[in-house]
Amino acid sequence: MLLLSAGNTNDIQMAQALVEAAGPFRRLIADRGYDANHLRRLIAEQGAEAVIPSTTSRKAPIPYDVEAYRARNLVERLWCRLKDWRRIATRYDKLARNFLSSALIAAAVTYWLN
């Protein structure tokens, strides 16, 4: 699932829409930028496990599955691969629908080539 937002929007603002659109899942793996109580509560309501490391500003860090968190590497590599496409990295398209379609085509071709 890909949702497109403005470039100056914080990622966590789209998190609720992504969780609701994702359908059933058992585990959500995210980086420290998604460490928020409201997101953890939403994930728990879905009956899933939040694998999110705590920010350094939390007084009592919340434990997480370190082994499962290592799988986030796959997603990070996907985004690095997509940014190899100049059109995606620089966002030449003015219309959001054109940019999203370019990103989806780049993802499909990248998947096909692997």
One Martini backbone bead per residue (centre of mass of N, CA, C, O) as a GRO file, in nm:
protein
  114
    1MET     BB    1   0.094   0.038   0.025
    2LEU     BB    2   0.036   0.363  -0.117
    3LEU     BB    3   0.083   0.696   0.001
    4LEU     BB    4   0.034   1.037  -0.072
    5SER     BB    5   0.220   1.326   0.017
    6ALA     BB    6   0.351   1.585   0.120
    7GLY     BB    7   0.683   1.684   0.162
    8ASN     BB    8   0.606   1.848   0.452
    9THR     BB    9   0.515   1.580   0.581
   10ASN     BB   10   0.482   1.386   0.832
   11ASP     BB   11   0.477   1.046   0.854
   12ILE     BB   12   0.279   1.006   1.105
   13GLN     BB   13   0.024   1.136   0.966
   14MET     BB   14  -0.012   0.861   0.775
   15ALA     BB   15  -0.037   0.609   0.963
   16GLN     BB   16  -0.341   0.571   1.008
   17ALA     BB   17  -0.418   0.527   0.710
   18LEU     BB   18  -0.233   0.279   0.667
   19VAL     BB   19  -0.349   0.093   0.885
   20GLU     BB   20  -0.643   0.097   0.774
   21ALA     BB   21  -0.557  -0.002   0.471
   22ALA     BB   22  -0.397  -0.283   0.526
   23GLY     BB   23  -0.537  -0.456   0.714
   24PRO     BB   24  -0.447  -0.745   0.822
   25PHE     BB   25  -0.205  -0.779   1.095
   26ARG     BB   26   0.065  -0.877   1.323
   27ARG     BB   27   0.298  -0.662   1.233
   28LEU     BB   28   0.473  -0.350   1.308
   29ILE     BB   29   0.740  -0.193   1.135
   30ALA     BB   30   0.938   0.075   1.279
   31ASP     BB   31   1.070   0.362   1.348
   32ARG     BB   32   1.120   0.617   1.576
   33GLY     BB   33   0.918   0.819   1.428
   34TYR     BB   34   0.664   0.613   1.535
   35ASP     BB   35   0.682   0.697   1.842
   36ALA     BB   36   0.350   0.667   1.956
   37ASN     BB   37   0.080   0.620   2.145
   38HIS     BB   38  -0.148   0.633   1.928
   39LEU     BB   39  -0.020   0.416   1.742
   40ARG     BB   40   0.002   0.186   1.945
   41ARG     BB   41  -0.302   0.175   2.001
   42LEU     BB   42  -0.394   0.112   1.711
   43ILE     BB   43  -0.237  -0.154   1.684
   44ALA     BB   44  -0.371  -0.297   1.927
   45GLU     BB   45  -0.664  -0.282   1.807
   46GLN     BB   46  -0.570  -0.480   1.565
   47GLY     BB   47  -0.392  -0.716   1.705
   48ALA     BB   48  -0.095  -0.607   1.715
   49GLU     BB   49   0.252  -0.563   1.685
   50ALA     BB   50   0.490  -0.332   1.801
   51VAL     BB   51   0.798  -0.254   1.614
   52ILE     BB   52   0.927   0.003   1.815
   53PRO     BB   53   1.150   0.210   1.897
   54SER     BB   54   1.245   0.418   2.127
   55THR     BB   55   1.289   0.713   2.219
   56THR     BB   56   1.514   0.904   2.401
   57SER     BB   57   1.273   1.071   2.557
   58ARG     BB   58   1.196   0.830   2.704
   59LYS     BB   59   1.190   0.723   3.026
   60ALA     BB   60   1.040   0.439   2.940
   61PRO     BB   61   1.124   0.198   2.760
   62ILE     BB   62   0.999   0.006   2.499
   63PRO     BB   63   0.981  -0.300   2.420
   64TYR     BB   64   1.133  -0.502   2.149
   65ASP     BB   65   1.184  -0.686   1.855
   66VAL     BB   66   1.493  -0.713   1.725
   67GLU     BB   67   1.470  -0.931   1.506
   68ALA     BB   68   1.227  -0.803   1.356
   69TYR     BB   69   1.360  -0.520   1.301
   70ARG     BB   70   1.565  -0.623   1.081
   71ALA     BB   71   1.343  -0.635   0.844
   72ARG     BB   72   1.347  -0.327   0.768
   73ASN     BB   73   1.574  -0.340   0.561
   74LEU     BB   74   1.403  -0.415   0.311
   75VAL     BB   75   1.256  -0.142   0.286
   76GLU     BB   76   1.503   0.041   0.266
   77ARG     BB   77   1.609  -0.089   0.002
   78LEU     BB   78   1.367  -0.019  -0.171
   79TRP     BB   79   1.396   0.293  -0.154
   80CYS     BB   80   1.680   0.300  -0.271
   81ARG     BB   81   1.603   0.174  -0.543
   82LEU     BB   82   1.395   0.393  -0.628
   83LYS     BB   83   1.614   0.632  -0.614
   84ASP     BB   84   1.762   0.543  -0.881
   85TRP     BB   85   1.531   0.690  -0.996
   86ARG     BB   86   1.528   1.004  -1.100
   87ARG     BB   87   1.220   1.069  -1.104
   88ILE     BB   88   1.181   0.992  -0.801
   89ALA     BB   89   1.404   1.155  -0.646
   90THR     BB   90   1.305   1.453  -0.785
   91ARG     BB   91   1.018   1.503  -0.870
   92TYR     BB   92   0.904   1.611  -1.167
   93ASP     BB   93   0.621   1.581  -1.106
   94LYS     BB   94   0.335   1.773  -1.044
   95LEU     BB   95   0.149   1.540  -1.026
   96ALA     BB   96   0.059   1.301  -0.807
   97ARG     BB   97  -0.041   1.077  -1.003
   98ASN     BB   98   0.222   1.064  -1.170
   99PHE     BB   99   0.417   0.996  -0.943
  100LEU     BB  100   0.276   0.738  -0.842
  101SER     BB  101   0.292   0.586  -1.111
  102SER     BB  102   0.601   0.592  -1.129
  103ALA     BB  103   0.655   0.438  -0.865
  104LEU     BB  104   0.501   0.179  -0.945
  105ILE     BB  105   0.666   0.113  -1.196
  106ALA     BB  106   0.942   0.102  -1.058
  107ALA     BB  107   0.866  -0.127  -0.863
  108ALA     BB  108   0.793  -0.340  -1.076
  109VAL     BB  109   1.065  -0.342  -1.228
  110THR     BB  110   1.245  -0.404  -0.986
  111TYR     BB  111   1.110  -0.673  -0.920
  112TRP     BB  112   1.151  -0.808  -1.199
  113LEU     BB  113   1.476  -0.787  -1.202
  114ASN     BB  114   1.496  -0.979  -0.941
   0.00000   0.00000   0.00000
